[in-house]
Amino acid sequence: MPELAEVETTRRGIIAHVSGHPIEKMIVRQRQLRWPVPSQLIEMLPNKQFITVTRRGKYLLFSTDVGTMMVHLGMSGCLRIVRADALVKKHDHVDIVFKNGQCLRYTDPRRFGSILWIDGDPLQHKLLALLGPEPLSSAFSARYLLQRCKKHRVPMKSFIMNSTVVVGVGNIYATESLFRAGIHPLLPADKLLPEQSKKLVITIKSVLRDAIKQGGTTLRDFLKSDGKPGYFKQHLQVYGRAGEPCLVCHSGLFLIKINQRSTVFCPGCQPKYSD
């Protein structure tokens, strides 16, 4: 699944190609995504232009003077810039064609993504209104995280993946951040110490910044907007390396399941917490 870094990489990759360029038409070959693509989009977008492209969590917001198109990439979706006459493949479900001959193409083999239309304030939409702070913002601080952890005994891995606590810390980045912060993934949230909270917040921000800089993780289904894969995977220290030696202390890395999600950790660098 494209995570925050992949979505941000996509936003940065497409913004110059779509902002300020008049739209000629929208072509919808498959309406049935996670929710049906609104039919009014086909009528609304021609002769309009996207003023800005912003991101909230894993949602991309394409603003116009009459409303906002909201896109989620789901499990396998991607947005690419292609020529309007580029060969259409099986899973190329939606094209937004610009008058300059370029096209924003939405591809999604599993069709778990979505393209929605919002008339009012997009941040008040039901899918966005309850989201936690952006992880790279000042609102996501050690003090904030420690306060939210109180009275919660869920594992820290699950806690930081909760989008109402902080958005965009998916499985890969949660696994890497906990390792680099030296925190056991099963540590109950209410056991987090102030110094651990500070280190974890710094580490989450650092891991995500590195991932965005490198272009996101290389997942089988993810391609950058220019069609090239991301390159962050080569820097992953624990995710996907179960059974291999830790790159820091050389202990064998363990694989466990937390809420049905695979979690790799190092027993040497992430010691078991005391009850």
Helices and strands as residue ranges (DSSP letters): H 4-18, E 23-28, H 40-44, E 52-56, E 59-63, E 68-72, E 78-83, E 92-98, E 102-107, E 114-118, G 122-124, H 142-149, H 156-160, H 171-181, G 189-191, H 194-214, G 232-235, E 254-258, E 261-265
